[in-house]
Amino acid sequence: MNLLTVSGSPHVHTQQSVKSIMYGVVIALIPAIFVSLYFFGLDAARVIFISVAACLFFEWVIQKYLIKGPVTINDGSALVTGVLLAFNVPSNLPWWILVIGALVSIGIGKMSFGGLGKNPFNPALVGRVFLLISFPVQMTSWPLPKGLFGSGLTDAITGPTTLGVLKEGLNAGKTVQEIMASPDFPGYINDLLGAQGGSLGEISAIALLLGAVYMLSRKIITWHIPTAYIGSAVIFSGIFWLIDPSHYIDPAMHLLAGGMILGVFYMATDMVSSPMTPRGQIVFGIGAGLLTIMIRVWGAYPEGVSFAILIMNAFTPLINNAFKPKRFGEVVKNG
Amino acid sequence: MKTFKLGGVHPEENKISAAEAIEVLPLPAKVCIPVSQSLGAPSKVVVEKGAVVRTGQIIAKGESFISSNVHSSVSGKVTKIDDVIDTSGYKRQAVYIDVEGDEWEEGIDRSPEIIHDILPDRDTIIRKINEMGVVGLGGATFPSHVKLMVPDGKKAEYLLINGVECEPYLTSDHRLMLERGEEMIIGVKILMKALGVNKAFIGIEKNKQDAIVHLSVICSKHPGIEVVPLKVKYPQGGEKQLIKAVLNREVPSGKLPIEVGCVVNNVGTALAVYEAVQKNKPLIDRVVTVTGKSVAKPSNLLVRIGTPVSALVEFAGGLPEDAGKVISGGPMMGKALTSLDVPVVKGTSGILIMKGAESKRAAALNCIRCGRCITACPMGLEPVLLAQLSENQLFERAEKERIMDCIECGSCHYTCPAGRPLLDYLRLGKNKTGILIRNRGKK
């Protein structure tokens, strides 16, 4: 008789694996990838390719020659970081800046802490914020959508983003209504579809939401962080808007413009760097929503999503500690 | 549809043998009966080597309060009293008997006639259950008479009968409910009488619709007994989860069901109680599911206690070529066997043969902190944290995080996408924390 395997229970396991989760995120990102290709053409393909290739390369080099441990570049996590990093930069970003971003994402954001599962911050956001601070000019000159083969939807080559236009206009003393009436301003429909300037992946809310629905249905993410994040951002920005609509944009514009949808569904929900209990996730989401609006309204940068999520990432261990799951039989404490 | 709220998972069901009627397994040539087959103190052997025993004769006596009697399941000659490695993997003292014929002890009623009239006397009922060695057949094998002796100051309000059978693959309770429902309900009434309660609920998961219907029809003739259909969710068969599902009451941490006025018994136990009290029949056999994806003839077998597992596997068509793992019990909580020579005991609910490919664990990867183990834990614990504390030997902290509340259902390990052996760490941690607590008690 062949030898029997002996191991502890349970003897059956769920089909879901780290790999299936990571590739699930990649699948969810596909609609947004297509939208970015449609609007930014080959530039988008170039940015995504370089970012992904660089992330995989650095993960491989570091695991093989620096850590000298097992190489896990096929687990999908570096691929996710690569796509997300590409989604967070303009389509005309020079290749070497992208490579630096990938090195920071993988090397500092992930591997310096011990690799997948041990990084306190979302690696793609670490890379993005590093680039934003180091190369502010290149990182904020947004090419406008020009179509797949460069035929061009508008004549301009670069232009500011929705939030950028707003910040500039408000700083110059204009009211929100005046800014929104200007021809530069993309408006709600363009924000929704993606016909606007911006980072590769944040321009089309619809494509991102499609992927989010997919992730929710496959239980790759749960509703807790997105709902809390959007809820708190809407309420907080709504208060400002109700107080003075000429100085503060309405909550719907906050949601559609900038990286809110991308951040809410794809970065804030990163399981490694967000809290583990549902209650903790709600607190995390509320915090990120408040910080995003605070930075957008009062901060020096027009956009606040990246900073807000990174700041909340830092609170994750504390939140995990403070918000324990509901315990069974807790009714009698000292019984 | 009722169910418990906190945690839980839904493993693939694979109830392959659900339609197979219970068959009687032919008597084996030899049996090996471990003398301690319940929780609590070991029982004391009362037969000697060379003795001739009859079926149903007592061979080991439970002498402590929490302990139980063991009877010979066959007639024949005691060849030796020696250790055996049982399903738990530990050595246990056992009585080896060579089977000769099938001579039963006098006074055991073997007729198929169903006896409906119940003894009114509570003490006699409990004494009989004790004498006949009835223990919980759900797997934990707690001596049944102990559960019926409600401690002073506590009061039983409800009897809960566990017909959940939430383990994938297992169907023995399902078949019992379908084929022996009438007798089982009399067993339930006996238990109600012993406890002095007038309300009993039988919890059955929705994937056994035929059993729900069948028992509901029988119960309509017995006021006070009610079938409660439950949503399919593992581990609903855990008594704390069952009480929560049926009555929405939570047993406090570290306490027994009686704290919330409940006593829980398995459906198989109810039948054993019927046989013990009405028929004077000791617990010497039980229904065991023999199943697996590549098993030739998945079956539900009525097996004498002490029969080697190999005889069951043989009856079901032999060990398949691709067998990689043989499990006593279900795939979620069962124990992997090292050998097919181990005997069937009172707690053996099934023998599951898994294919080689299914039986290997996936390599454990880094924890990705997804929190799925926390969401899956039916006790509201944080398995990821407890496993970490256990790995780092921080048992005092583990105790504060209530590691002792873990019911070892395995939902955390089941659900972990990184394949981390969380339950292995939790078991280790519970063991060490238990030692810590007991040593503290001594000082």
Interface residues (C-beta under 8 A of the other chain):
Chain A: M1 N2 L4 T5 V6 S7 G8 S9 P10 H11 V12 H13 T14 Q16 S17 V18 S20 I21 T72 D75 G114 G115 L116 G117 K118 M271 V272 S273 P275 M276 T277 P278 Q281 K324 P325 K326 R327 F328 G329 E330 V331 V332 G335
Chain B: L6 V9 P11 E12 P168 K240 K244 E250 V251 P252 S253 G254 K255 L319 A323 G324 K325 V326 I327 G329 P331 M332 M333 G334 K335 A336 L337 T338 S339 L352 M354 G356 E358 S359 K360 R361 A362 L365 N366 C367 I368 R369 C370 G371 I374 T375 C377 P378 M379 G380 L381 E382 V384 R402 D405 E408 G410 S411 H413 Y414 T415 C416 P417 A418 G419 P421 L423 D424 R427
